[in-house]
Amino acid sequence: MFEAACRRMTAVLSIRDTMTPSTSTAADPNTAPLSVNVAYARRLFDVVERFGLPRAVLLKHARVGRTDWEAAQARLPLADLVTLFESALTLSGRRDLVLEFGRQVRPDTFDVLGYALMTCRNLGEAIGLVPLYGRVVFDSGYSETRFSREGANVKMTWVVLPEATQAGLPYSELLTESLIASWFRLGRWIAGTDMPLVEARFRHAAPEDTVPFETFFDCPVRFAAGENALLFSSDLLALPLVRADAELNLAMRDEARKVIDRQDLGEDIGGQVRQMLVPLMPKCEASLKCVASGLGLTPRTLQRRLASAEFSFQTLLDATRRELAQVYLRDPALSALDVALLLGYAEQSSFTRAFKSWFGQTPTAYRQSQ
């Protein structure tokens, strides 16, 4: 039976290929697991806790695996962030939760990018940094922030790329609204004054009650507009920022570049390790030594490269097992024991314990829920 399971694994790996980067290049938007900085997700925890909903309850409902929520520049799969927003709506019943999310936004919501924006000379300079360093928060394969003129006004548009939808990340109304609300409130916060908008636009259909949106943006809000955008007077570009600091701004820009460089390095070495782990796990050879040998490196060199990318070998092994466990359990031809062996566990009980620590339920219960 297990030999047959190994053969079926070859077919399953075609699914796995959509989860990990290429072994030779940085992440390709069509195949890499798109991610978001955990700082953005942490703001959602603040919101739901204001609604009386503990973080642990939200994470359990969303079935999001273990993540170091406090680690600097840690990343979360973008699909998990969408699931967290959807679970927050389900549990709270508050369709306006994205607006509350916007109200809670501060520079740290956008990690080092937020501090770079905050210390710019004026609003126009801050807006110009977003396309340059937006990858600090959202991977470039999912969306783009674009700026253009519309008459006497400036239009800030958030575009979800077609490639993201093709890669299995559908358009999310909640994520879109959270980001548009966030940009608006962050702009007001760093400017220290009201920023009158001409119009707020959303490409999706209107919710049942649009009054909270009109109150939040304090301007006409148009849904089914074909785009997600904020429209405001070009005069606001010259608005000075209250925390402008040229020296600190240069330091924050430099740090943003370093974050992006680490992401590129991490996507490369991390992706290579994860790809190597898949065929080694069924043979119980998913060790640092075996992976390093397969990559033509010494174990010490591999450890050093992983550390430079802020990874550990065990973290990558756990993440690979966690992702593949979900894929394998959706295959009715694989028993729980088959899955355990494919993931390199000597006993089914060890796999069950690990799975419960990741998702709060047994593999059997997860399979039934699917």
C-alpha positions as CSV (number, residue, x, y, z in Angstrom):
1,M,0.0,0.0,0.0
2,F,2.8,2.4,0.9
3,E,4.6,1.8,-2.4
4,A,1.4,2.8,-4.2
5,A,1.1,5.8,-2.0
6,C,4.6,6.9,-3.0
7,R,3.6,6.6,-6.7
8,R,0.6,8.7,-6.1
9,M,2.8,11.2,-4.4
10,T,4.3,12.0,-7.8
11,A,1.0,13.3,-8.9
12,V,0.4,15.2,-5.7
13,L,3.7,17.0,-6.2
14,S,2.2,18.8,-9.1
15,I,0.0,20.5,-6.5
16,R,2.9,21.0,-4.2
17,D,4.8,22.8,-7.0
18,T,2.3,25.7,-6.6
19,M,3.3,26.1,-3.0
20,T,7.1,26.4,-3.2
21,P,9.5,28.7,-5.1
22,S,11.7,27.5,-8.0
23,T,14.9,25.9,-7.0
24,S,16.9,28.2,-9.2
25,T,15.3,31.6,-9.0
26,A,13.5,33.9,-6.6
27,A,9.8,33.3,-6.2
28,D,7.7,33.4,-9.4
29,P,4.3,35.0,-8.8
30,N,2.5,32.1,-10.5
31,T,4.1,29.4,-8.3
32,A,5.3,30.8,-5.0
33,P,3.3,30.8,-1.9
34,L,2.3,34.5,-1.7
35,S,2.7,36.0,1.7
36,V,2.1,39.1,3.9
37,N,4.1,40.6,6.8
38,V,2.6,39.3,10.1
39,A,2.5,42.9,11.3
40,Y,-0.6,43.5,9.1
41,A,-2.3,40.4,10.5
42,R,-1.6,41.5,14.1
43,R,-3.7,44.6,13.6
44,L,-6.7,42.3,12.9
45,F,-6.1,40.7,16.3
46,D,-6.4,44.1,17.9
47,V,-9.7,44.6,16.1
48,V,-11.4,41.4,17.1
49,E,-10.3,41.7,20.7
50,R,-12.1,45.0,20.8
51,F,-15.2,43.0,19.7
52,G,-14.6,40.6,22.6
53,L,-13.1,37.9,20.5
54,P,-9.8,36.4,21.8
55,R,-7.0,35.8,19.3
56,A,-6.9,32.1,20.1
57,V,-10.6,31.7,19.2
58,L,-10.0,33.4,15.8
59,L,-6.9,31.3,15.0
60,K,-8.7,28.1,15.9
61,H,-11.7,28.9,13.7
62,A,-9.5,30.0,10.8
63,R,-7.3,26.8,11.3
64,V,-4.2,28.9,10.8
65,G,-1.0,26.9,11.8
66,R,1.6,28.0,14.2
67,T,3.2,31.3,13.4
68,D,5.7,33.4,15.3
69,W,3.4,36.5,15.5
70,E,5.9,38.7,17.3
71,A,9.0,37.9,15.1
72,A,10.4,40.8,13.2
73,Q,9.5,40.6,9.5
74,A,7.9,37.2,9.9
75,R,5.6,36.2,6.9
76,L,2.2,34.6,6.8
77,P,0.7,32.9,3.8
78,L,-1.6,35.4,2.2
79,A,-4.4,32.8,1.9
80,D,-4.2,32.5,5.7
81,L,-4.7,36.3,6.1
82,V,-7.8,36.1,3.9
83,T,-9.1,33.2,6.0
84,L,-8.5,35.2,9.2
85,F,-10.6,38.1,7.8
86,E,-13.4,35.7,6.8
87,S,-13.4,34.0,10.2
88,A,-13.4,37.4,12.0
89,L,-16.5,38.3,10.0
90,T,-18.2,35.0,10.7
91,L,-17.5,35.1,14.5
92,S,-18.2,38.8,15.0
93,G,-21.0,39.3,12.6
94,R,-19.5,42.8,12.0
95,R,-19.4,43.7,8.4
96,D,-17.7,47.0,9.4
97,L,-14.8,45.2,10.9
98,V,-12.5,46.4,8.0
99,L,-13.3,50.0,9.0
100,E,-12.4,49.3,12.6
101,F,-9.2,47.8,11.2
102,G,-8.5,51.0,9.4
103,R,-9.1,53.1,12.6
104,Q,-6.5,51.0,14.4
105,V,-3.8,51.4,11.8
106,R,-0.5,52.9,12.8
107,P,2.9,52.9,11.0
108,D,3.8,49.6,12.7
109,T,0.9,47.9,10.8
110,F,3.2,48.2,7.7
111,D,6.3,47.3,9.6
112,V,9.4,49.2,8.5
113,L,7.6,50.6,5.5
114,G,5.3,52.4,7.8
115,Y,8.1,54.2,9.5
116,A,9.7,55.1,6.2
117,L,6.4,56.7,5.1
118,M,6.0,58.5,8.5
119,T,9.4,60.2,8.3
120,C,9.0,61.5,4.7
121,R,9.0,65.3,4.1
122,N,5.5,65.4,2.7
123,L,2.6,63.2,1.6
124,G,3.7,63.1,-2.0
125,E,7.1,61.7,-1.1
126,A,5.5,59.1,1.1
127,I,3.1,58.0,-1.6
128,G,6.0,57.6,-4.0
129,L,7.7,55.1,-1.6
130,V,4.8,52.6,-1.6
131,P,5.5,51.1,-5.1
132,L,9.2,50.9,-4.2
133,Y,9.0,49.2,-0.9
134,G,5.4,47.7,-0.8
135,R,6.9,44.2,-0.9
136,V,7.9,44.7,2.8
137,V,4.2,44.1,3.5
138,F,2.6,42.2,0.5
139,D,4.4,40.0,-2.0
140,S,4.5,41.6,-5.4
141,G,2.8,38.6,-7.1
142,Y,-0.6,39.4,-5.6
143,S,-1.3,43.1,-6.1
144,E,0.2,46.5,-7.1
145,T,-0.4,50.0,-5.8
146,R,-0.6,52.5,-8.6
147,F,-0.8,56.3,-8.8
148,S,-2.2,58.4,-11.6
149,R,-3.8,61.8,-12.3
150,E,-7.5,62.2,-12.9
151,G,-8.1,65.8,-13.8
152,A,-7.0,68.0,-10.9
153,N,-7.0,65.0,-8.6
154,V,-4.6,62.2,-7.7
155,K,-5.9,58.6,-7.8
156,M,-4.3,55.9,-5.6
157,T,-5.4,52.5,-6.9
158,W,-4.9,49.0,-5.5
159,V,-5.0,46.4,-8.2
160,V,-5.2,42.6,-7.6
161,L,-3.3,41.0,-10.4
162,P,-4.9,38.3,-12.7
163,E,-1.9,36.0,-12.0
164,A,-2.9,35.9,-8.3
165,T,-6.4,34.6,-9.2
166,Q,-4.9,32.1,-11.5
167,A,-2.6,30.9,-8.7
168,G,-5.6,30.2,-6.5
169,L,-5.9,33.4,-4.5
170,P,-9.3,34.9,-5.4
171,Y,-10.2,38.5,-5.0
172,S,-11.2,39.3,-1.4
173,E,-13.6,42.1,-0.6
174,L,-12.6,42.2,3.1
175,L,-8.8,42.3,2.4
176,T,-9.4,45.0,-0.3
177,E,-11.5,47.1,2.0
178,S,-9.0,46.7,4.9
179,L,-6.2,48.0,2.7
180,I,-8.0,51.0,1.3
181,A,-9.2,51.9,4.8
182,S,-5.6,51.5,6.1
183,W,-4.0,53.7,3.5
184,F,-6.6,56.4,4.2
185,R,-6.2,56.4,7.9
186,L,-2.4,56.0,7.8
187,G,-2.2,59.1,5.6
188,R,-4.3,61.1,8.1
189,W,-2.2,59.8,11.0
190,I,1.2,60.7,9.5
191,A,-0.1,64.1,8.3
192,G,-1.6,64.8,11.7
193,T,-4.7,66.4,10.0
194,D,-7.8,65.5,8.1
195,M,-7.3,64.5,4.5
196,P,-10.5,65.3,2.6
197,L,-11.2,62.7,-0.2
198,V,-13.1,63.4,-3.4
199,E,-14.3,59.8,-3.6
200,A,-13.6,56.2,-2.5
201,R,-14.2,53.4,-5.0
202,F,-14.5,49.7,-4.7
203,R,-14.7,47.3,-7.6
204,H,-17.1,44.8,-5.8
205,A,-20.8,45.1,-5.1
206,A,-22.0,47.2,-2.1
207,P,-22.7,45.6,1.3
208,E,-26.2,45.8,2.6
209,D,-25.3,49.0,4.7
210,T,-23.0,51.5,3.1
211,V,-23.6,54.3,5.6
212,P,-20.6,53.1,7.8
213,F,-18.3,53.4,4.8
214,E,-19.5,56.9,3.9
215,T,-19.1,58.0,7.5
216,F,-15.6,56.5,7.7
217,F,-14.3,58.0,4.4
218,D,-16.4,61.2,4.8
219,C,-16.9,61.4,1.1
220,P,-19.0,59.7,-1.6
221,V,-18.3,55.9,-1.7
222,R,-19.0,54.1,-4.9
223,F,-19.2,50.4,-5.2
224,A,-19.2,48.3,-8.4
225,A,-16.9,51.0,-9.7
226,G,-14.6,48.7,-11.5
227,E,-11.5,49.6,-9.4
228,N,-10.4,50.0,-5.8
229,A,-9.2,53.6,-5.4
230,L,-9.0,56.7,-3.4
231,L,-9.4,60.0,-5.2
232,F,-8.1,63.2,-3.6
233,S,-6.9,66.7,-4.5
234,S,-3.3,67.0,-5.9
235,D,-2.8,69.9,-3.4
236,L,-2.5,67.3,-0.6
237,L,0.7,66.0,-2.1
238,A,2.5,69.0,-0.6
239,L,1.0,68.4,2.8
240,P,4.0,68.3,5.3
241,L,4.2,65.3,7.6
242,V,4.4,66.0,11.3
243,R,7.1,63.4,12.0
244,A,9.4,64.2,9.1
245,D,13.0,63.2,9.8
246,A,15.5,63.1,6.9
247,E,18.1,61.1,8.7
248,L,15.7,58.5,10.1
249,N,13.9,58.3,6.8
250,L,17.1,57.3,5.0
251,A,17.7,54.7,7.7
252,M,14.2,53.3,7.3
253,R,14.5,53.1,3.5
254,D,17.8,51.2,3.9
255,E,16.1,48.8,6.3
256,A,13.2,48.3,3.9
257,R,15.7,47.4,1.2
258,K,17.4,44.9,3.5
259,V,14.0,43.3,4.3
260,I,13.3,42.8,0.6
261,D,16.8,41.4,0.0
262,R,16.3,38.9,2.8
263,Q,13.0,37.9,1.3
264,D,14.7,37.2,-2.0
265,L,17.4,35.2,-0.4
266,G,14.9,33.4,1.8
267,E,12.7,32.5,-1.1
268,D,15.7,31.1,-2.9
269,I,17.3,28.9,-0.2
270,G,14.1,28.3,1.6
271,G,12.4,27.1,-1.6
272,Q,15.4,24.9,-2.5
273,V,15.3,23.2,1.0
274,R,11.6,22.6,0.8
275,Q,11.8,21.1,-2.6
276,M,14.6,18.8,-1.4
277,L,12.6,17.7,1.6
278,V,9.6,16.3,-0.4
279,P,11.2,13.2,-1.9
280,L,13.4,12.7,1.2
281,M,10.6,12.5,3.8
282,P,9.1,9.1,2.7
283,K,12.6,7.6,3.0
284,C,13.0,9.0,6.5
285,E,16.0,11.0,5.2
286,A,14.7,14.5,5.8
287,S,17.8,15.6,7.7
288,L,20.0,18.6,7.5
289,K,22.9,16.4,6.3
290,C,20.9,14.8,3.5
291,V,19.4,18.1,2.3
292,A,22.8,19.8,2.4
293,S,24.3,16.9,0.4
294,G,21.6,17.1,-2.2
295,L,22.2,20.9,-2.6
296,G,26.0,20.3,-2.8
297,L,26.6,22.1,0.5
298,T,28.1,21.2,3.8
299,P,25.6,21.1,6.7
300,R,27.4,24.1,8.3
301,T,27.1,26.1,5.1
302,L,23.4,25.3,4.7
303,Q,22.8,26.3,8.3
304,R,24.6,29.6,7.8
305,R,22.6,30.4,4.6
306,L,19.4,29.6,6.3
307,A,20.3,31.7,9.3
308,S,21.1,34.6,6.9
309,A,17.6,34.3,5.6
310,E,16.2,34.1,9.1
311,F,15.1,30.4,8.7
312,S,15.9,27.3,10.6
313,F,16.0,23.8,9.1
314,Q,13.4,22.5,11.6
315,T,11.0,25.4,10.8
316,L,11.1,24.6,7.1
317,L,10.6,20.9,7.8
318,D,7.6,21.6,10.0
319,A,6.1,24.0,7.4
320,T,6.6,21.6,4.6
321,R,5.0,18.7,6.5
322,R,2.1,21.0,7.6
323,E,1.3,22.1,4.0
324,L,1.7,18.6,2.5
325,A,-0.4,17.1,5.3
326,Q,-3.4,19.1,4.1
327,V,-2.8,18.2,0.5
328,Y,-2.4,14.5,1.2
329,L,-5.5,14.3,3.5
330,R,-7.7,15.5,0.7
331,D,-6.8,12.4,-1.3
332,P,-9.3,9.7,-0.3
333,A,-6.9,7.0,-1.6
334,L,-4.4,7.8,1.1
335,S,-4.9,6.4,4.6
336,A,-3.8,8.4,7.6
337,L,-0.9,5.9,8.0
338,D,0.1,6.5,4.3
339,V,0.2,10.3,5.0
340,A,2.2,9.8,8.1
341,L,4.8,7.7,6.2
342,L,4.9,10.1,3.3
343,L,5.7,12.9,5.7
344,G,8.6,10.9,7.3
345,Y,6.9,9.9,10.6
346,A,7.8,6.5,11.9
347,E,4.5,6.1,13.6
348,Q,1.0,7.4,12.9
349,S,0.6,8.5,16.5
350,S,3.5,11.0,16.0
351,F,1.9,12.4,12.9
352,T,-1.4,12.7,14.8
353,R,0.2,14.6,17.6
354,A,2.0,17.0,15.3
355,F,-1.2,17.6,13.2
356,K,-3.2,18.4,16.3
357,S,-0.6,20.9,17.4
358,W,-0.8,22.6,14.0
359,F,-4.6,22.7,13.4
360,G,-6.2,21.8,16.8
361,Q,-7.9,18.6,15.5
362,T,-7.0,15.1,14.4
363,P,-6.2,14.2,10.8
364,T,-9.5,12.2,10.7
365,A,-11.5,15.2,11.9
366,Y,-9.8,17.4,9.4
367,R,-10.5,15.0,6.6
368,Q,-14.2,14.8,7.5
369,S,-14.4,18.6,7.5
370,Q,-13.1,18.7,4.0
